Amino acid sequence: MLIGLISDVHSNTVALKPVLEELDDLGVNKILHAGDIVGYNPYPDKTIDLFKKKKIISILGNHDRAFMTGDTSDFNPYAAAAIEWTRNAASRDSLNYISELKDTVTIVAHGLRVVLFHESPDNFQEYIFPEYVTPDLLSTINGDVLVLGHTHVPFIRDYGTRGLVVNPGSVGQPRDGNPDASFAVLDTVTRKIEHKRTKYDIEKVIRDVLAAHLPEILAYRLRVGR
């Protein structure tokens, strides 16, 4: 069984569509999303509609929580402005969809327990960058594969019988210096994970971010993947 692993779509339907097409071509059976459906980009309703259509299993990210509550006290000004814009632009149906999501989800496939957290399992304020990953993260969950988001930086750490820790990177706003949409595919039989990248029409998103009067930095950073 193949499971698609995605994270941090951040209302970027233009990036999400080719990722979903590639996952379909690969024969992926299920798609898991490690949080932050909304924020930064100008297509919240279209993005959530795609999540519903494709039956993507998602958890809450910090931007999703801010979208629900309006609390952006720990956000930088650009992220806060994007949340305010999203709260004004998104539909009630979108808010209801996000409000029904949980902080963590566990999926069992072929005896493999895949656990989703957006941030650290121990602290929802903590970013887990690649250099901070240790096998101790797996001891805090009841699972074989820990899928993280939040940093927008992809990595895989294989700790043998102890399990795997993976961040599929960001679909909607990569920050590892590669502007292409980032995702991963988990084979539940071989227990192997492969990272993948897909190009999308970044210039269209830039035009639409600017047309929506979102902060310019959110548009132009997409070109450089930072």
C-alpha positions in Angstrom: 0.0 0.0 0.0 1.3 3.4 -0.9 0.5 6.4 1.3 1.1 10.0 0.2 2.6 12.3 2.8 2.1 16.0 2.5 2.2 19.0 4.8 1.9 22.8 5.0 -0.2 23.3 1.9 -1.0 26.8 3.1 -3.9 27.6 0.8 -1.8 27.0 -2.3 -4.2 25.0 -4.6 -2.0 25.8 -7.6 0.8 23.7 -6.0 -1.5 21.1 -4.5 -3.1 20.1 -7.8 0.0 18.7 -9.6 1.1 17.0 -6.4 -2.3 15.2 -6.2 -2.0 14.3 -9.9 1.4 12.8 -9.3 0.2 10.8 -6.3 -2.7 9.5 -8.5 -0.2 8.5 -11.2 1.9 6.6 -8.6 -1.2 4.7 -7.4 -1.3 6.1 -3.9 -4.1 4.7 -1.9 -4.4 7.3 0.9 -3.1 10.8 1.5 -2.1 12.1 4.9 -1.5 15.8 5.7 0.5 17.0 8.7 -1.2 20.3 9.2 -1.5 23.9 8.0 -4.1 23.7 5.3 -4.6 27.4 5.3 -2.5 30.6 5.7 -0.1 32.6 3.5 -1.7 32.0 0.1 -5.0 33.2 -1.4 -7.0 30.0 -2.1 -8.4 28.7 1.2 -11.8 27.6 0.0 -10.5 25.9 -3.2 -7.8 24.2 -1.1 -10.3 22.8 1.4 -12.6 21.7 -1.4 -9.8 19.7 -2.8 -9.1 18.1 0.6 -12.7 17.1 0.8 -12.8 15.8 -2.8 -9.7 13.7 -2.4 -10.6 12.6 1.2 -7.2 13.8 2.5 -6.7 13.0 6.2 -5.4 16.1 7.9 -4.6 17.3 11.4 -4.4 20.9 12.7 -1.4 23.1 12.2 -0.7 26.3 14.0 -2.1 28.4 11.1 -5.3 26.3 11.1 -5.7 26.9 14.9 -5.1 30.7 14.3 -7.7 30.6 11.5 -10.2 29.2 14.0 -9.4 31.4 17.0 -8.0 34.6 15.5 -5.1 34.4 17.9 -1.9 35.4 16.0 0.0 36.6 19.1 3.0 34.4 18.3 3.0 35.0 14.6 5.2 37.3 12.6 3.4 40.3 11.0 3.2 38.7 7.5 1.8 35.4 8.8 -0.7 37.3 11.0 -1.8 39.5 8.1 -2.4 36.3 6.0 -4.5 34.8 8.8 -6.6 37.9 9.1 -7.1 37.9 5.3 -8.1 34.2 5.4 -10.6 34.7 8.2 -12.2 37.4 6.1 -12.1 35.6 2.8 -12.9 32.0 3.7 -16.4 30.5 3.8 -18.2 29.3 6.9 -18.0 25.8 5.5 -14.2 26.1 5.4 -14.1 27.2 9.0 -16.4 24.3 10.0 -14.1 21.8 8.2 -11.0 23.1 10.0 -12.8 23.2 13.3 -13.5 19.4 13.1 -9.8 18.5 12.7 -7.7 17.1 15.6 -4.2 17.8 16.8 -3.0 14.3 16.0 -4.2 11.2 14.0 -2.9 7.7 13.9 -3.5 5.5 10.8 -2.8 1.8 10.7 -1.9 0.1 7.4 -0.5 -3.4 7.0 0.3 -3.4 10.7 2.2 -0.1 10.4 1.2 2.7 12.8 1.6 6.1 11.2 1.2 9.0 13.6 0.8 12.6 12.5 1.8 15.7 14.5 2.3 19.1 13.1 4.9 20.3 15.6 6.8 18.3 18.3 4.6 15.6 19.9 5.8 17.0 23.3 5.3 20.8 22.6 3.0 22.4 20.1 5.3 25.5 20.1 8.4 23.5 19.1 9.9 23.3 15.6 11.6 20.0 14.8 14.3 20.8 12.3 16.4 18.0 10.8 19.3 18.6 13.1 17.1 18.2 16.2 15.7 14.8 15.3 16.5 11.9 17.6 15.0 8.4 18.0 13.6 9.7 21.3 10.8 11.3 19.4 9.5 7.8 18.6 9.4 6.9 22.3 6.8 9.6 22.9 4.3 8.1 20.4 2.6 4.7 20.0 3.7 4.3 16.4 6.2 3.1 13.8 6.3 6.2 11.6 6.1 9.8 12.9 5.1 12.4 10.3 5.9 16.0 11.2 5.3 19.3 9.5 5.8 23.0 10.5 9.4 23.6 9.4 8.7 23.3 5.6 12.0 21.4 5.4 11.9 17.8 4.2 13.9 15.0 5.9 13.8 11.3 6.6 15.4 9.6 9.6 15.3 5.8 9.7 16.0 4.3 13.1 15.6 0.7 12.1 13.4 -1.3 14.4 12.6 1.8 16.4 10.8 3.4 13.5 11.0 6.3 11.1 10.6 10.1 11.5 9.7 12.0 8.3 8.8 15.6 7.3 7.5 15.6 3.7 8.3 19.3 3.4 5.9 21.9 2.3 3.5 21.7 -0.7 2.6 25.4 -0.6 5.6 27.3 0.6 8.9 25.3 0.6 11.8 26.7 2.7 14.7 24.4 1.9 15.9 26.5 -1.1 14.0 24.4 -3.6 10.8 26.2 -4.8 9.1 23.0 -6.2 6.3 21.6 -4.1 7.6 18.9 -1.7 6.0 15.7 -0.6 6.8 12.0 0.1 5.5 8.5 -0.5 5.4 5.8 2.1 5.4 2.1 1.1 3.8 0.3 4.0 5.0 -3.1 2.8 8.7 -2.2 2.4 8.5 0.5 5.1 10.5 2.8 2.8 9.8 6.5 2.3 10.8 8.5 -0.8 10.8 12.3 -1.1 9.5 13.9 -4.3 9.3 17.3 -5.9 6.8 18.7 -8.4 7.0 22.0 -10.3 3.9 24.3 -10.4 3.0 27.7 -11.7 4.6 29.9 -9.1 4.2 33.0 -11.1 0.4 32.6 -11.1 0.4 32.3 -7.3 2.6 35.4 -7.1 0.2 37.4 -9.2 -2.8 36.2 -7.1 -1.0 36.9 -3.8 -0.3 40.5 -4.9 -3.9 40.9 -6.3 -5.3 39.8 -3.0 -3.1 42.5 -1.2 -1.4 40.0 0.9 2.2 40.9 2.0 4.5 41.0 -0.9 7.1 38.9 0.8 4.7 35.9 0.8 4.6 36.2 -3.0 8.3 36.6 -3.9 9.7 34.1 -1.4 8.0 31.3 -3.5 10.5 31.9 -6.3 13.4 31.0 -4.0 11.9 28.4 -1.7 12.8 30.3 1.4 
